[in-house]
Amino acid sequence: MRFIFFLLTIPLLIFLISCDGDDDGNNINNNSELIIGHWERTSLWKHVTVIDPTFGTILDEYTEDMPFLADSEEYRTFRYDNTAVWYHLGENIFQNPTEVTYSITGDILNQVWTTVLVNQMGEVIDDNYIMEAEYFIEEITNNNLHLSINWDANTIENDALQISTHFFYSKIFEIPAY
């Protein structure tokens, strides 16, 4: 009887052990695969926390829309070769598509691109300035993408600001033609 019990428990143990490792590292591959395609921004808002730099206490906290960006249309296309393009629509034409390289590690989306850096007088300082942004992937599904990026800043009064900007996208079949 013990021998039969032993024979029945071996397949169960093998099954349980083999199932245990199925989810390890799966998030990295899923995020990399799920992000490929065309995305349209559907919402944009920021969360601001004002912190007293001396005591580290929260002085104020609020969430607000970002109307100067929320009113414009934005599209992103992520390609399989870790390149992407950002499109911003203004006056019914796409303005300045931005070529980007990206990588995903776990829930972090890192993007790098070049831009033109100008001073306050509008003079070009560097026409090949490298920018880099690290977004946290809050959620990604076959149809939805929620990214956030955190910024730290100091105000004139020397209070510390922590700003989280949240971007929401829906997957679309193709980028609209204008």
Secondary structure by P-SEA (a helix, b strand, c coil): caaaaaaaaaaaaaaaaaacccccaaaaaaaaaaacbbbbbcccbbbbbbbccccccccccccccccccccbbbbbbbcccccbbbbbbcccccccbbbbbbcccccbbbbbbbbbbbcccccccccbbbbbbbbbcccccccbbbbbbbbbbcccccbbbbbbbbbbbbbccccccc
